[in-house]
Amino acid sequence: MLIITGATTGKVEANNTAVKRIKRTAQGYRNPANYRSVILLRSAVRAAA
């Protein structure tokens, strides 16, 4: 695909890795709302940086 279009999946893979890392560090929250809040806050911080 790279040779034909010049497009790579690097950005998508980086985002997937970041999401997995955030989810890994947010584990341990018993309340699903808190777990979701941590994921959203950390992804917002990452997007702002």
PyMOL commands that set and color helices and strands:
alter all, ss='L'
color gray80, all
select helices_A, chain A and resi 2-5+10-26+32-48
alter helices_A, ss='H'
color red, helices_A
deselect
rebuild
show_as cartoon
